[in-house]
């Protein structure tokens, strides 16, 4: 796992042809807006979160965010334990996000 600033995260994401964005916030948080093309997997689903993560492709690079960066850091750690080698945590989360936000 790597903790990246927004600038590092977006620069790396834009250049990454093997990237997947994951939003680990709650449904009510996601309803307020989501980074375009993100997949929503609520970390508070416990085993449900792990079950959904296990269905993802291990060969992809995962850019993970939450509200401020704590839960996404935890999600990256869990993903690393499950065999994911390339996880990137957005420090400051969507709270500090200056890019596009869309509704779902």
N, C-alpha and C positions, 0 to 999 in steps of 0.2 A: 504494500500500500504506500502511496505517496500523498502527502498533503500538499495541495497546490493552491496558490492564490488564484483569484479570478482570472487575472491576466495569463498566468501559466496554464490554467485549466482550459481557457478558451483557445489560446494559441495552439496548444497540443491537440485539443479536440478537433479544431478546424483542419489540421494536417493529418488526422488519423482516419484512414479509410476503413478501419476495423472497429470503430467506436460504437458503444451503446451507452445512452444516458439513462440513469436510474434515479428516480425520485422516491425517497424512503419516508416521506411525510405521511401524516394521517389524511384520510379522505377530505376532512373539512379544511385542512391546510391547502390541499391540492385544488380544491374548489375555488380558492382565491387566485389561482394562476399557476402555470407550470412552464418549465423551459421547453420550447418546441422539440418534438420528437422523443421526449422522455417517456420511459416506461414507469408506471407507478406500481411500487411494491412496498406496502406499508410495513415498516420494521416492527411495529407494535403487534403484528399478527403472530408473533412467536414462531411456533413450528410451521405455521402457514407461510411465513416469510421464508424460512429455510427451504420448505418444499418448492416454492416458486423459484427461488434462487438456483436450486439444484437442476431446474429445467433449462437454465441458460447455457449457452455455448461457452465452454471453458477457453476456447481459442480467441474470444473477443476481448477487447479492452473496455473496461467499465468505468464510466465517469459518474460518480455517485454524489448526490447532494440531498440536504434536508433544509431545515429553517436556518440554522447557524453553523452547522458543521460537526456537531457532536454525534448525532445519530448516524450520519453518513460515515463518520469515522468508525463507529461500531460496526456498521454494515460492511465496510471494506474489510475489517478484521475477520468477521464471520466468513465473508467470501474467500479470503485468503486461506482460512482453515478448511474450506470446502474444495480447495484446489485451484482457485482463480489466482493467476499470477499477476495480472495487470489491472489493479484497481486504483482509482484516483479520487481522492476526497476533496470536495470544494470547500476550502476554508472560508468561513463567513456565511456559507450557504446562500439560499435565495434571498435572505435579508440584505446581503451586500451585492447581490447580482445587479449588474448594470445593463445586461443584454436583454434580448426579447423575452417576453412572457406572454403566453397564450392561455386561453381558457379551454377546458376540456368539455 
